Amino acid sequence: MYIMDDGLELALGMHYGNNFVGILLMTADWTVLQTDSVLKYVGEPNMSMMFVTSIPLQILLLIYFSKKYNWVNWREKLLGSVQ
């Protein structure tokens, strides 16, 4: 998102929103921030499941932002020369 938007605002906002909702809704003994959240995960960390759930959500968010902000010329921005 940073490359397509030419700014950090969307990337930082998405990161903050993800962490804020995660802190409010769920905590576990193995997390960095242990808060009084709504749910507590008592199982072991499963990194593959975290990736399986986060990648489709990030793709959907990328599609949403590309439509909202009219991002075009993907190939040039992602694979073009750095200036």
C-alpha positions as CSV (number, residue, x, y, z in Angstrom):
1,M,0.0,0.0,0.0
2,Y,2.9,2.4,0.7
3,I,4.2,2.1,-2.8
4,M,0.8,2.6,-4.5
5,D,-0.3,5.5,-2.2
6,D,3.1,7.3,-2.1
7,G,2.6,7.9,1.6
8,L,2.6,6.2,5.0
9,E,-0.9,7.2,6.2
10,L,-2.8,4.2,4.9
11,A,-0.2,1.7,6.0
12,L,0.1,3.2,9.5
13,G,-3.7,3.5,9.8
14,M,-4.2,-0.1,8.8
15,H,-1.5,-1.3,11.2
16,Y,-2.9,0.8,14.1
17,G,-6.5,-0.4,13.4
18,N,-5.4,-4.0,13.3
19,N,-3.5,-3.8,16.5
20,F,-6.2,-1.8,18.3
21,V,-9.0,-4.2,17.4
22,G,-6.8,-7.1,18.2
23,I,-6.0,-5.7,21.7
24,L,-9.6,-5.0,22.4
25,L,-11.0,-8.3,21.3
26,M,-8.4,-11.0,22.1
27,T,-5.3,-11.7,24.3
28,A,-3.2,-14.7,25.0
29,D,-0.4,-15.6,27.4
30,W,2.1,-15.6,24.6
31,T,1.3,-12.1,23.3
32,V,3.4,-9.0,23.9
33,L,0.4,-6.9,25.2
34,Q,-1.8,-8.8,27.7
35,T,-4.9,-6.7,28.2
36,D,-8.3,-7.2,29.8
37,S,-9.9,-8.0,26.4
38,V,-13.2,-9.7,25.5
39,L,-11.7,-13.1,24.6
40,K,-8.7,-15.0,25.8
41,Y,-6.9,-17.5,23.6
42,V,-5.7,-20.4,25.6
43,G,-4.1,-22.5,22.8
44,E,-0.6,-22.5,21.4
45,P,0.4,-20.0,18.8
46,N,-0.3,-21.2,15.2
47,M,1.6,-19.0,12.8
48,S,0.4,-20.7,9.7
49,M,-3.3,-20.1,10.6
50,M,-2.5,-16.4,11.3
51,F,-1.1,-16.1,7.8
52,V,-4.0,-18.0,6.3
53,T,-6.5,-15.6,7.8
54,S,-4.5,-12.3,7.4
55,I,-3.5,-12.6,3.7
56,P,-7.0,-12.8,2.3
57,L,-8.1,-9.9,4.5
58,Q,-5.1,-7.8,3.3
59,I,-5.9,-8.6,-0.3
60,L,-9.5,-7.5,0.1
61,L,-8.3,-4.3,1.8
62,L,-5.9,-3.6,-1.0
63,I,-8.7,-4.1,-3.6
64,Y,-10.9,-1.8,-1.6
65,F,-8.3,1.0,-1.4
66,S,-7.4,0.6,-5.1
67,K,-11.0,1.2,-6.1
68,K,-11.5,4.1,-3.6
69,Y,-8.3,6.0,-4.4
70,N,-8.2,5.0,-8.1
71,W,-4.8,3.4,-8.1
72,V,-3.6,2.8,-11.6
73,N,-0.3,1.9,-13.3
74,W,0.5,-1.0,-10.9
75,R,3.3,-2.5,-13.0
76,E,5.2,0.8,-13.3
77,K,4.9,1.6,-9.5
78,L,5.7,-1.9,-8.3
79,L,8.3,-3.1,-10.9
80,G,9.6,0.2,-12.4
81,S,12.9,1.9,-11.7
82,V,13.4,3.8,-8.4
83,Q,13.8,7.5,-8.8
